[in-house]
């Protein structure tokens, strides 16, 4: 095994946490109660910073342990890759410390969730290095296979070479290296520790450069009140600069409502206080314009040149608030994209899917570094050797060249052709720098295509004018791109507005010169074109020469220097809370003033300690809603210890003042009514927009599909699906039918609609996605359907929301569905229509918030049974047939045909046949035919086959063809209803034609026992136009026993069946 010398002992971030993880044996990892009884509940108040930080250590270890335990459960499906070689890179190889290795990998594509992907180890990944792929955690026991736990420190060369820290010497590797065999070692991904390591570092108590000013403000209940700061009030007149006064006027003249204006003004006042530190809470319930308020606030801080970090728990939340700010900021830009250099977004571009957000590319740090790196490297050289030289060419030489043209054009033509050939052989410099990865490849392809088209144009001989046009166009394009990149990506503190004006003059001059050349004025105006071109050249050259003095191009040794420069000089910085840890080492020479945490209630308090301790931070603004979803915590032990509680929630519980945004603009009033009353004590008012007529949208006909309704799916079946999660296929069928109806309506009306389907269970989400995959989930589509979990929908909204509650049982068990925060999120995503599906009986018995919802829906007359819609009734029936639920199907008659002209009785034999066939298409065909029969339709006699014999059954028994193999067999029966006899449809079975005659023979025994008047009543037909409607006769005055003998022998039909058992 080769050894690479290491000069210095490497410092590994989070080494304490890593050592704990390395110390756990497999038995420890698999013990779900490993930390039970070892930690205390996190308190509400703290006596010191040390106590505060220490209280989170054990819960963090337990959460890490639970995460690792969870990964063991899915070990066979864990991402993995082959190891080609392992080399020791530690000079002082002293177990158990400093066991650094260099690992070479062979990446291979695998499939997961029907998608092909390649596992590429990331920094922070905890991996198991094994000599075989484990099929279960038990394989790691004993001598079945050798394994070592390690953590990835560095991933290089497209993730094919790693630097790792191992928990112990990899002894079995030495044996493997003696007999090198391909694929004998594997790296199995377990968990990623990056965020937990950053939290661990933030919880250290012996770090000198941590800024503890904010942390000290949240230990007790004596919160600082900067709005009433005595020093600020004393110097109020002096502190109110013209910029501050203008900002206040701008806020008050905005379209904000009172609560939004109050919140923003409070933050602006807080920023002006430099005498104490504080934490502000902005409480933004669903639909109250939180994101818009934050966007306006951040733009105000940008205008005031207040250096601010804005972060959020997830990439999605970060992108949302960044897009809102950028939209506002671009409206105030005067000179193109000048000013965007003051805004920086950084993070993992791949995880952010930044390539899908073109509008953010100009502020994305990696893109900015690439652009500036190219500009700084080429700018001076380009101006001196390319741009300026072109304009400073000797004018006399130019005149000589013109004389040469008039004397011998052939010679010039040959010279130009040779010159073009040489130029074509030179390597082209990229016009602009694009994103790495997909964007770069796409950009390269586009450039190659453009170059190919240019080459085609150059295939033939060029005139002198064409030659000049081509050469000038190339130079002007590059110069323009460099200029735009410089004033776009450099901060305004580095490049002045006056300099940018000159740059824009250069761009205008280049464009003007290009137009002159394009018009070929040099040859047609007999020297006039040359004169105009020379004047433009002189002006442009003068401005270009002045730029280096006004704008000194900085010298940077590498891209890291540029990155640090961008972060240190930016006014607004955006990233995830976890990624803000990088700012402890980068961009620290220019301290921050404010930290704004969006979706702060979704953040574990210990994680918020990462940005709150950044150097220079004076005030923290927490924006969120503790009554929506909290942070995700895997460990029940940690959850019980309040590890998932946010700083926002703890401060709110302690009585910290919250600025409530109290006007909602999202939901129709009938949708907002219940959440407002149940979760917000009626503190939220409805905006004018949601009260207007435009919000009374009708997507489907019927009261069931109004703006708000609870739809009772009484015959559902709760079962386990994907990853031990629950699903209810009857609810899936109902949702599929509703969405299908919405799509049909959309095709009729061409009215755009966005639909969201929400369920708390992953298995239900997957089942619904599978059934609705024919519809687009692209939000820009005219008809879009998005299916997500409750967690996935937080912060989102759609025109129509359908909620599937899934649970359907006799004891009212609803599990984590009873979580009030989860319910709040699901119930507040809809704009125009909210339809909640579930078993009313189960939800009422649960005694949870869902019981209140069902009771409220009944009280407001928004409660409906799914069977009220015949299409939903058929969909539920088909689902129950597919699930073999014969016991439920036997009672479906009333549900299916409750509004039909004919009463329909479905025989047990019919249901048994339907269950045995299990064909959804057949179900649709059968119930479509039954629907028509129940409303009076009959097949014409022409072309219809009848059972021909001289028995009574040939007159009473009907069989209609359903498909090529099966027939629906039915007859007319008589039942008593109150004091009348009425005709009913008795559906006997679905059978092949060959078995119908046999059934007829068995029924003949029953028919022969009928009295003549009953047979007469069964055969009687009453017509209404083309329809046959049921007849009704008064019951004769006979004994009950005689009646049963005379009229109810048909009950025996249930005992007859020709179907196979």
Secondary structure as UniProt FT lines:
FT   TURN            13..14
FT   HELIX           15..23
FT   HELIX           26..29
FT   TURN            32..37
FT   HELIX           49..54
FT   TURN            55..56
FT   HELIX           57..73
FT   HELIX           75..77
FT   STRAND          80..88
FT   TURN            95..96
FT   STRAND          100..106
FT   STRAND          109..112
FT   TURN            113..114
FT   STRAND          115..118
FT   TURN            123..124
FT   STRAND          125..130
FT   HELIX           137..140
FT   TURN            142..143
FT   STRAND          147..156
FT   TURN            157..160
FT   STRAND          161..166
FT   HELIX           171..178
FT   TURN            182..183
FT   STRAND          186..192
FT   HELIX           194..202
FT   TURN            208..209
FT   HELIX           213..217
FT   HELIX           226..228
FT   HELIX           230..234
FT   HELIX           236..239
FT   HELIX           242..252
FT   HELIX           258..272
FT   STRAND          278..284
FT   TURN            286..287
FT   HELIX           290..303
FT   TURN            304..305
FT   STRAND          308..312
FT   HELIX           315..330
FT   TURN            331..332
FT   TURN            336..339
FT   HELIX           340..342
FT   STRAND          343..345
FT   HELIX           349..352
FT   HELIX           354..356
FT   HELIX           358..363
FT   HELIX           365..382
FT   HELIX           383..387
FT   HELIX           388..391
FT   HELIX           395..407
FT   HELIX           409..425
FT   HELIX           438..457
FT   HELIX           464..489
FT   TURN            492..494
FT   HELIX           497..518
FT   TURN            519..520
FT   HELIX           521..524
FT   TURN            525..527
FT   HELIX           528..550
FT   HELIX           559..569
FT   STRAND          572..576
FT   TURN            577..578
FT   HELIX           579..584
FT   STRAND          594..598
FT   HELIX           600..602
FT   HELIX           605..612
FT   TURN            615..616
FT   STRAND          619..624
FT   TURN            626..627
FT   HELIX           636..640
FT   TURN            641..644
FT   HELIX           647..653
FT   TURN            654..655
FT   STRAND          658..661
FT   STRAND          663..664
FT   HELIX           669..679
FT   TURN            681..682
FT   STRAND          685..686
FT   HELIX           688..691
FT   HELIX           693..695
FT   HELIX           703..705
FT   STRAND          708..712
FT   TURN            714..715
FT   STRAND          718..720
FT   HELIX           722..724
FT   STRAND          726..728
FT   HELIX           729..749
FT   STRAND          753..759
FT   HELIX           762..771
FT   TURN            772..774
FT   TURN            779..780
FT   STRAND          783..789
FT   HELIX           790..793
FT   TURN            794..795
FT   STRAND          798..804
FT   TURN            810..811
FT   HELIX           815..818
FT   HELIX           820..827
FT   STRAND          830..838
FT   HELIX           840..846
FT   HELIX           849..859
FT   TURN            860..861
FT   STRAND          863..865
FT   HELIX           866..868
FT   HELIX           870..882
FT   TURN            883..884
FT   HELIX           886..889
FT   TURN            890..891
FT   HELIX           893..896
FT   TURN            898..899
FT   STRAND          903..906
FT   HELIX           908..917
FT   HELIX           920..934
FT   TURN            935..936
FT   TURN            942..943
FT   HELIX           953..956
FT   STRAND          957..961
FT   STRAND          967..977
FT   TURN            978..979
FT   STRAND          980..991
FT   HELIX           993..1008
FT   HELIX           1012..1019
FT   STRAND          1022..1024
FT   TURN            1025..1026
FT   STRAND          1027..1029
FT   STRAND          1032..1034
FT   HELIX           1040..1047
FT   HELIX           1049..1055
//
